[in-house]
Amino acid sequence: MKITVEALVKAPVDTVWRCWTTPQDIMAWNAASDDWHTTAATVDLREGGRFSSRMEARDGSMGFDFAGLYRRVEPPRLLQAVMADGREILVEFLPQDGAVLVRETFDAEDQHPAQMQRQGWQAILDRFAAHVEGVA
């Protein structure tokens, strides 16, 4: 099952791309809520390159790694990757009247309900949009 989330980011496409692919920016926006944060991020932005981010609860109670391998890198419009667990993800950056529609489509996992996954990924994407608009 594929899930898609979207956000319209009011910033130039080059700024949106940079904030999506720069570890320092990723650490600033990559969390679904204020009680989580990203403590480390790496990006080897090339086909065959790896990415990872460490997400942890701020109270230290739990954490997990989100990692994978880039399959397609087409700046500043598309990223396709496979996550460490084999699921696919596609991120499109679609310019629209001075803004960019960021669309993420990913394979759902089978541990959590689809609606919960959609809400979590949407919350992270919304934080991304707010971060970009704050630095643009």
ROMARFI-532282 format. One line per 5 residues: number of its first residue (from 1); their letters; for each residue x, z, y of N, C-alpha, C, CB. Coordinates in nm, 4 decimals. Each point is the difference from the previous one (the first is absolute). Glycine has a CB too. Layout:
ROMARFI-532282
NUM> A> X Z Y X Z Y X Z Y X Z Y; ... $
//
This chain:
ROMARFI-532282
1> MKITV> 0.0831 0.0000 -0.1178 -0.0831 0.0000 0.1178 0.0883 0.0000 0.1250 -0.1832 0.1211 -0.1257; 0.1506 -0.2075 0.2187 0.0733 -0.0083 0.1262 -0.0796 0.0719 0.1089 0.1060 -0.2205 -0.0692; -0.0330 0.2870 0.1589 -0.0590 0.0683 0.1148 0.0670 -0.0572 0.1246 -0.0490 0.2146 -0.1338; -0.0302 -0.2384 0.2375 0.0529 -0.0507 0.1262 -0.0390 0.0940 0.1128 -0.0123 -0.2369 -0.0846; 0.1101 0.2665 0.1712 -0.0238 0.0771 0.1227 0.0579 -0.0804 0.1156 0.0068 0.2251 -0.1233 $
6> EALVK> -0.0641 -0.2051 0.2435 0.0429 -0.0758 0.1165 -0.0013 0.0878 0.1236 -0.0879 -0.2100 -0.1030; 0.1731 0.1730 0.1985 -0.0014 0.0638 0.1326 0.0452 -0.1040 0.1016 0.0476 0.2322 -0.0971; -0.1131 -0.2320 0.2112 0.0401 -0.0858 0.1105 0.0932 0.0807 0.0893 -0.2175 -0.1340 -0.0093; 0.3405 0.0847 0.0251 0.1025 0.0701 0.0760 0.0208 -0.0749 0.1317 0.1131 0.0857 -0.2129; -0.1311 -0.0158 0.3231 0.0121 -0.0613 0.1322 0.1452 0.0049 0.0453 -0.2369 0.0663 0.0575 $
11> APVDT> 0.3152 -0.1610 -0.1092 0.1425 -0.0094 0.0307 0.0484 -0.1377 -0.0443 0.0334 0.2522 -0.0259; 0.0814 -0.2964 0.0786 0.0567 -0.1283 -0.0442 0.0407 0.0052 -0.1478 0.0813 -0.0426 0.2349; -0.0882 -0.0710 -0.3005 0.0285 -0.0049 -0.1429 0.1420 0.0470 -0.0319 -0.1626 -0.1880 -0.0202; 0.2596 0.1593 0.1066 0.1369 0.0441 -0.0277 0.0110 0.1523 0.0010 0.0856 -0.2123 0.1013; -0.1599 0.2784 -0.0130 -0.0013 0.1464 0.0045 -0.0675 0.0565 -0.1245 -0.0044 -0.0064 0.2515 $
16> VWRCW> -0.1056 -0.0541 -0.2914 -0.0721 0.0445 -0.1206 0.0911 -0.0120 -0.1215 -0.2212 -0.0714 0.1002; 0.2871 -0.0420 -0.1144 0.0910 -0.0231 -0.1130 0.1124 0.1035 -0.0016 -0.0531 -0.2456 0.0084; 0.1159 0.2679 0.1086 0.1115 0.0954 0.0087 -0.0456 0.1402 -0.0407 0.1039 -0.1377 0.1842; -0.2196 0.1794 -0.1366 -0.0484 0.1353 -0.0330 -0.0355 0.0133 -0.1474 -0.0865 0.0215 0.2325; 0.0483 -0.1308 -0.2962 -0.0337 0.0023 -0.1422 0.1258 0.0061 -0.0870 -0.2091 -0.1293 0.0503 $
21> TTPQD> 0.3205 0.0746 0.0003 0.1175 -0.0210 -0.0853 0.1225 0.0822 0.0394 -0.0859 -0.2263 -0.0378; 0.0737 0.3151 0.1336 0.1121 0.0819 0.0451 -0.0170 0.1431 -0.0514 0.0277 -0.1447 0.2065; 0.0700 0.1974 -0.2815 -0.0155 0.1342 -0.0585 -0.0394 0.1082 0.1005 0.1675 -0.0681 -0.1670; -0.1076 0.0694 0.2848 -0.0337 0.1030 0.0982 -0.1475 -0.0075 0.0396 0.2361 -0.0065 0.0848; -0.2881 -0.1146 -0.0660 -0.1419 -0.0155 0.0312 -0.0865 0.0401 -0.1183 0.0560 -0.1842 0.1589 $
26> IMAWN> -0.0191 0.1429 -0.2785 -0.0781 0.0341 -0.1197 -0.0156 0.1514 -0.0115 0.0829 -0.2082 -0.1162; 0.0245 0.2808 0.1428 -0.0064 0.1460 -0.0090 -0.0942 0.0589 0.1054 0.2343 0.0012 -0.0895; -0.2575 -0.0732 0.1987 -0.0884 0.0489 0.1058 -0.1482 -0.0209 -0.0315 0.1820 -0.0478 0.1616; -0.2168 -0.0559 -0.2371 -0.1419 -0.0298 -0.0207 -0.0493 0.0117 -0.1438 0.0216 -0.1479 0.1916; 0.0644 0.1538 -0.2892 -0.0397 -0.0137 -0.1400 -0.0530 0.1301 -0.0606 0.1701 -0.1789 -0.0205 $
31> AASDD> -0.2939 0.2108 0.0539 -0.0702 0.1158 -0.0579 -0.1489 -0.0210 0.0219 0.1973 0.1574 0.0424; -0.2764 -0.1077 -0.1347 -0.1449 -0.0160 0.0123 -0.0632 0.1066 0.0897 -0.0010 -0.1022 -0.2272; 0.0715 0.2141 0.2487 -0.0535 0.1080 0.0831 0.1164 0.0821 0.0557 -0.2145 0.0085 -0.1375; 0.1843 0.0773 0.2331 0.1040 0.0791 0.0661 0.0665 0.1025 -0.0919 -0.1252 -0.0317 0.2108; 0.0635 0.0637 -0.3246 0.0609 0.0976 -0.0907 0.0975 -0.0644 -0.0992 -0.2061 0.1384 0.0231 $
36> WHTTA> 0.2307 -0.2674 -0.0071 0.0999 -0.0727 -0.0781 0.0990 -0.0658 0.0947 -0.1659 -0.0402 -0.1867; 0.2840 0.0090 0.1365 0.0984 -0.0748 0.0778 0.0945 -0.0732 -0.0945 -0.0152 0.1672 0.1889; 0.0867 -0.2636 -0.1316 0.0997 -0.0746 -0.0751 0.1358 0.0540 0.0395 -0.1461 -0.2079 -0.0130; 0.2204 0.2575 -0.0847 0.1274 0.0664 0.0272 0.1200 -0.0934 -0.0122 -0.1024 0.2097 -0.0816; 0.0846 -0.3245 0.0175 0.1087 -0.0970 -0.0148 -0.0602 -0.1378 -0.0238 0.1560 0.1776 -0.0932 $
41> ATVDL> -0.0881 -0.2799 0.1425 -0.0446 -0.1380 -0.0229 0.1223 -0.0905 -0.0020 -0.2241 0.0441 0.1119; 0.2213 -0.1420 -0.2014 0.1043 -0.1017 -0.0051 -0.0665 -0.1367 -0.0105 0.1639 0.1613 -0.1093; -0.0993 -0.2608 0.1700 -0.0524 -0.1367 -0.0012 0.1174 -0.0958 -0.0136 -0.2003 0.0650 0.1431; 0.1995 -0.1453 -0.2485 0.0943 -0.1103 -0.0168 -0.0848 -0.1263 0.0107 0.1650 0.1343 -0.1498; -0.1851 -0.1803 0.2729 -0.1006 -0.1006 0.0320 0.0477 -0.1415 -0.0345 -0.0841 0.1496 0.1822 $
46> REGGR> 0.0739 -0.1799 -0.3116 0.0340 -0.1334 -0.0510 -0.0682 -0.0144 -0.1346 0.2248 -0.0067 0.1226; -0.2462 -0.1167 -0.1646 -0.0569 -0.0214 -0.1321 0.0950 0.0575 -0.1033 -0.1217 -0.2081 0.0769; 0.0696 0.2941 -0.1629 0.0822 0.0702 -0.0971 0.0493 0.1349 0.0506 0.0677 -0.2202 -0.0885; -0.0885 0.2475 0.2181 0.0402 0.1279 0.0575 -0.1003 0.1093 -0.0343 0.1152 -0.1214 0.1858; -0.0688 0.2438 -0.1805 -0.0844 0.1144 -0.0346 -0.0430 0.0756 0.1243 0.1164 0.0183 -0.2197 $
51> FSSRM> -0.2312 0.0489 0.2075 -0.0488 0.0892 0.1044 -0.0427 0.1307 -0.0661 -0.0758 -0.1954 0.1462; 0.0807 0.3025 -0.0703 -0.0504 0.1281 -0.0507 -0.0323 0.0911 0.1170 0.1355 -0.0237 -0.2117; -0.2275 0.1125 0.1868 -0.0294 0.1066 0.0956 -0.0410 0.1235 -0.0792 -0.0715 -0.1661 0.1804; 0.1130 0.2800 -0.1306 -0.0317 0.1284 -0.0614 -0.1083 0.0658 0.0835 0.2349 0.0257 -0.0947; -0.3526 -0.0066 0.0354 -0.1116 0.0642 0.0688 -0.0161 0.1407 -0.0562 -0.1160 -0.2232 0.0403 $
56> EARDG> 0.1037 0.3210 0.0505 -0.0123 0.1390 -0.0420 -0.1056 0.0720 0.0824 0.2402 -0.0002 -0.0705; -0.3057 0.0957 0.0048 -0.0895 0.0899 0.0733 0.0863 0.0862 0.0909 -0.1730 0.0025 -0.1887; 0.1270 0.0213 0.3104 0.0803 0.0783 0.0949 0.0227 0.1437 -0.0483 -0.0907 -0.1417 0.1852; 0.0006 0.1926 -0.2694 0.0176 0.1360 -0.0505 0.0927 0.0055 -0.1217 -0.2276 0.0541 0.0859; 0.2817 -0.1695 -0.1270 0.0942 -0.0049 -0.1115 -0.0630 0.0092 -0.1374 0.1605 0.0993 0.1516 $
61> SMGFD> -0.2926 -0.1032 -0.1600 -0.0676 0.0191 -0.1282 0.0089 -0.1203 -0.0930 -0.1524 0.1528 0.1170; 0.1724 -0.2728 -0.0630 0.0091 -0.1191 -0.0848 0.0613 -0.1148 0.0781 -0.2002 0.0748 -0.1322; 0.2406 -0.1761 0.0590 0.0562 -0.1193 0.0610 0.0126 -0.1095 -0.1037 0.1234 0.1394 0.1673; -0.1010 -0.2601 -0.1199 0.0183 -0.1123 -0.0918 0.0796 -0.1094 0.0694 -0.2163 0.0548 -0.1187; 0.2730 -0.1430 0.0376 0.0746 -0.1141 0.0507 -0.0859 -0.1245 -0.0118 0.2193 0.1068 -0.0641 $
66> FAGLY> -0.2183 -0.1867 0.1687 -0.0667 -0.1294 0.0024 0.1117 -0.1030 0.0099 -0.2159 0.0906 0.1104; 0.2327 -0.1715 -0.2146 0.1156 -0.0900 -0.0039 -0.0368 -0.1308 -0.0673 0.1547 0.1966 -0.0060; -0.0721 -0.2966 0.0324 -0.0227 -0.1280 -0.0636 0.1051 -0.1021 0.0380 -0.2410 0.0506 -0.0026; 0.2085 -0.1762 -0.0256 0.0913 -0.1120 0.0159 -0.0728 -0.1113 0.0754 0.1252 0.0609 -0.2138; -0.0606 -0.1139 0.3174 -0.0588 -0.1114 0.0742 0.0107 -0.1284 -0.0819 0.0588 0.1111 0.2192 $
71> RRVEP> -0.1701 -0.1827 -0.2279 -0.0008 -0.1295 -0.0686 0.0031 -0.1150 0.0994 -0.1263 0.1029 -0.1892; 0.0561 -0.0879 0.3013 -0.0009 -0.1005 0.1075 0.0150 0.0725 0.1323 -0.1466 -0.1587 -0.1344; 0.2333 0.1070 0.2191 0.0206 0.0529 0.1343 -0.0033 -0.1187 0.0945 0.1389 0.1990 -0.0825; -0.2443 -0.2087 0.1640 -0.0164 -0.1103 0.0945 -0.0263 0.0573 0.1385 -0.0895 -0.1521 -0.1822; 0.1968 0.1933 0.2536 -0.0173 0.0607 0.1324 -0.0619 -0.0988 0.0985 0.1966 0.1490 -0.0447 $
76> PRLLQ> -0.2805 -0.1053 0.1334 -0.0660 0.1304 0.0053 -0.1428 -0.0092 -0.0502 0.1446 0.0646 0.1924; -0.1675 -0.1319 -0.3046 -0.1377 -0.0247 -0.0401 -0.0418 0.0513 -0.1373 0.0179 -0.1935 0.1416; 0.0760 0.2171 -0.2335 -0.0436 0.0339 -0.1356 0.1071 0.0765 -0.0762 -0.1444 -0.2024 -0.0002; 0.0989 0.3017 -0.0740 0.0837 0.0717 -0.0973 -0.0784 0.0073 -0.1301 0.1182 0.1374 0.1815; -0.0528 -0.1707 -0.2898 -0.0595 0.0160 -0.1325 0.0978 0.0811 -0.0818 -0.1294 -0.2197 0.0136 $
81> AVMAD> 0.0773 0.3194 -0.0842 0.0885 0.0891 -0.0746 -0.0675 0.0443 -0.1287 0.1066 0.0781 0.2137; -0.0240 -0.0256 -0.3022 -0.0497 0.0652 -0.1196 0.0465 0.1454 0.0083 0.0047 -0.2171 -0.1407; -0.0979 0.3080 0.1216 0.0322 0.1423 0.0043 0.0695 0.0408 -0.1284 -0.1964 0.0439 0.1503; 0.2586 0.0713 -0.1486 0.0767 0.0471 -0.1150 -0.0847 0.0055 -0.1273 0.1428 0.1319 0.1564; -0.2734 -0.1075 -0.1424 -0.0871 0.0074 -0.1172 -0.0555 -0.1356 -0.0424 -0.0585 0.2295 0.0699 $
86> GREIL> 0.1043 -0.3381 -0.0037 -0.0411 -0.1345 -0.0390 -0.1169 -0.0569 0.0791 0.0819 0.0568 -0.2220; -0.1460 0.0235 0.3035 -0.1122 -0.0506 0.0790 0.0510 -0.0855 0.1157 -0.1370 0.2021 -0.0624; 0.0574 -0.3009 0.0986 0.0377 -0.0928 0.1062 -0.0599 0.0427 0.1334 0.0152 -0.1849 -0.1683; 0.0549 0.1475 0.2751 -0.0488 0.0241 0.1353 0.0352 -0.1209 0.0855 0.0255 0.2520 -0.0254; -0.1200 -0.2923 0.1089 0.0191 -0.1093 0.0941 -0.0359 0.0525 0.1389 -0.0510 -0.1781 -0.1776 $
91> VEFLP> 0.1410 0.1596 0.2738 -0.0266 0.0401 0.1376 0.0104 -0.1245 0.0866 0.0890 0.2364 -0.0384; -0.1987 -0.2659 0.1099 -0.0043 -0.1157 0.0882 -0.0078 0.0474 0.1441 -0.1120 -0.1390 -0.1783; 0.1827 0.0700 0.2674 0.0014 0.0292 0.1424 -0.0565 -0.1237 0.0695 0.2023 0.1596 -0.0175; -0.3284 -0.1507 0.0612 -0.0731 -0.1167 0.0487 -0.0258 0.0122 0.1502 -0.1075 -0.0284 -0.2266; 0.1842 -0.0437 0.3114 -0.0211 0.0075 0.1448 -0.1411 -0.0445 0.0385 0.2447 -0.0416 0.0346 $
96> QDGAV> -0.3032 0.1176 0.0603 -0.1361 -0.0298 0.0464 -0.0154 0.0436 0.1452 -0.0906 0.0268 -0.2346; 0.0924 -0.1207 0.3271 -0.0274 0.0271 0.1415 0.0783 0.1189 0.0554 -0.2255 -0.0945 -0.0362; 0.3564 0.0912 0.0263 0.0832 0.1059 0.0557 0.0094 0.1249 -0.0855 -0.0606 -0.0878 0.2182; 0.0037 0.0844 -0.3351 0.0061 0.1118 -0.0943 0.0409 -0.0562 -0.1361 -0.1789 0.1324 0.1276; 0.1923 -0.0430 -0.2252 0.0359 -0.0426 -0.1356 -0.0921 0.0705 -0.0987 0.2424 -0.0393 0.0670 $
101> LVRET> -0.3090 -0.0382 -0.1507 -0.0775 0.0570 -0.1092 0.0964 0.0234 -0.1155 -0.2160 -0.1172 0.0734; 0.2339 0.2433 -0.1124 0.0826 0.0338 -0.1148 -0.0946 0.0195 -0.1177 0.1826 0.1091 0.1441; -0.1614 -0.1886 -0.2475 -0.0851 0.0052 -0.1192 0.0869 0.0326 -0.1206 -0.1632 -0.1673 0.0992; 0.1296 0.2776 -0.1661 0.0692 0.0402 -0.1230 -0.0942 -0.0183 -0.1179 0.1439 0.1660 0.1265; -0.0984 -0.2348 -0.2277 -0.0759 -0.0148 -0.1237 0.0889 0.0512 -0.1127 -0.1335 -0.2014 0.0884 $
106> FDAED> 0.0802 0.2940 -0.1671 0.0818 0.0609 -0.1044 -0.0813 0.0209 -0.1267 0.1395 0.1123 0.1747; -0.0685 -0.1068 -0.2868 -0.0634 0.0305 -0.1282 -0.0314 0.1486 -0.0030 0.1229 -0.1892 -0.1174; -0.2467 0.2221 0.0849 -0.0389 0.1406 -0.0120 0.0683 0.0620 -0.1216 -0.2225 -0.0480 0.1106; 0.2485 0.1776 -0.1003 0.0505 0.0720 -0.1176 -0.1194 0.0642 -0.0697 0.2273 0.0443 0.1096; -0.2066 0.0101 -0.2284 -0.1130 0.0493 -0.0786 -0.0123 0.1523 -0.0034 0.0235 -0.2033 -0.1363 $
111> QHPAQ> 0.0511 0.2739 0.2199 -0.0079 0.1460 0.0003 -0.1004 0.0544 0.1008 0.2359 0.0036 -0.0721; -0.2635 -0.0788 0.1776 -0.0891 0.0457 0.1062 -0.1099 -0.1036 0.0224 0.1890 0.1292 0.1090; -0.3071 -0.0855 -0.0647 -0.1083 -0.0956 0.0267 0.0411 -0.1026 0.1065 -0.1681 0.1774 -0.0611; 0.1174 -0.2987 0.0476 0.0338 -0.1078 0.0924 -0.0307 0.0392 0.1449 -0.0456 -0.1667 -0.1824; -0.0668 0.2323 0.2053 -0.0366 0.0378 0.1364 0.1025 0.0980 0.0599 -0.2435 -0.0353 -0.0583 $
116> MQRQG> 0.2950 0.1257 -0.0212 0.1018 0.0942 0.0474 0.1289 -0.0759 0.0363 -0.1000 0.1845 -0.1447; 0.1377 -0.2807 0.0604 0.1188 -0.0796 0.0293 -0.0193 -0.0794 0.1286 0.0511 -0.0151 -0.2454; -0.1680 -0.0469 0.2601 -0.0289 -0.0782 0.1203 0.0079 0.0890 0.1236 -0.1474 -0.1553 -0.1336; 0.0897 0.2730 0.1279 0.0011 0.0912 0.1147 0.1419 0.0448 0.0343 -0.2297 0.0773 -0.0628; 0.3096 -0.0459 -0.0367 0.1369 0.0437 0.0250 0.0853 -0.1098 0.0608 -0.0221 0.1579 -0.1888 $
121> WQAIL> 0.0148 -0.2779 0.1326 0.0786 -0.1115 0.0538 -0.0493 -0.0381 0.1391 0.0421 -0.0837 -0.2332; -0.1736 0.0915 0.2559 -0.0531 -0.0311 0.1329 0.0474 0.1025 0.1021 -0.2012 -0.1074 -0.1049; 0.2033 0.2347 0.0674 0.0467 0.1051 0.0913 0.1459 -0.0237 0.0389 -0.1619 0.1633 -0.1039; 0.2444 -0.2014 0.0075 0.1406 -0.0290 0.0298 0.0099 -0.1215 0.0920 0.0701 0.0970 -0.2228; -0.1476 -0.2000 0.1956 0.0028 -0.1198 0.0834 -0.0478 0.0302 0.1420 -0.0386 -0.1402 -0.2044 $
126> DRFAA> -0.0621 0.2252 0.2180 -0.0475 0.0393 0.1327 0.1084 0.0768 0.0760 -0.2360 0.0090 -0.0879; 0.3101 0.0773 0.0187 0.1115 0.0712 0.0643 0.1108 -0.0986 0.0408 -0.0535 0.2074 -0.1362; 0.0739 -0.3082 0.0531 0.0965 -0.1038 0.0353 -0.0407 -0.0668 0.1309 0.0519 -0.0381 -0.2439; -0.1774 -0.0031 0.2543 -0.0483 -0.0674 0.1215 0.0199 0.0892 0.1223 -0.1692 -0.1272 -0.1367; 0.1350 0.2543 0.1243 0.0169 0.0939 0.1123 0.1482 0.0137 0.0383 -0.2069 0.1254 -0.0750 $
131> HVEGV> 0.2942 -0.1186 -0.0243 0.1435 0.0097 0.0266 0.0491 -0.1242 0.0757 0.0293 0.1414 -0.2081; -0.0631 -0.2586 0.1591 0.0468 -0.1234 0.0622 -0.0498 -0.0080 0.1444 0.0025 -0.1152 -0.2251; -0.1299 0.1422 0.2440 -0.0569 -0.0090 0.1346 0.0624 0.1024 0.0931 -0.2136 -0.0832 -0.0978; 0.2632 0.1935 0.0434 0.0666 0.1018 0.0798 0.1411 -0.0366 0.0413 -0.1380 0.1637 -0.1161; 0.2019 -0.2551 0.0410 0.1379 -0.0397 0.0328 0.0064 -0.1384 0.0635 0.0803 0.1410 -0.1889 $
136> A> -0.1909 -0.2153 0.1831 -0.0003 -0.1388 0.0513 0.0040 -0.0035 0.1522 -0.1283 -0.0719 -0.2021 $
//
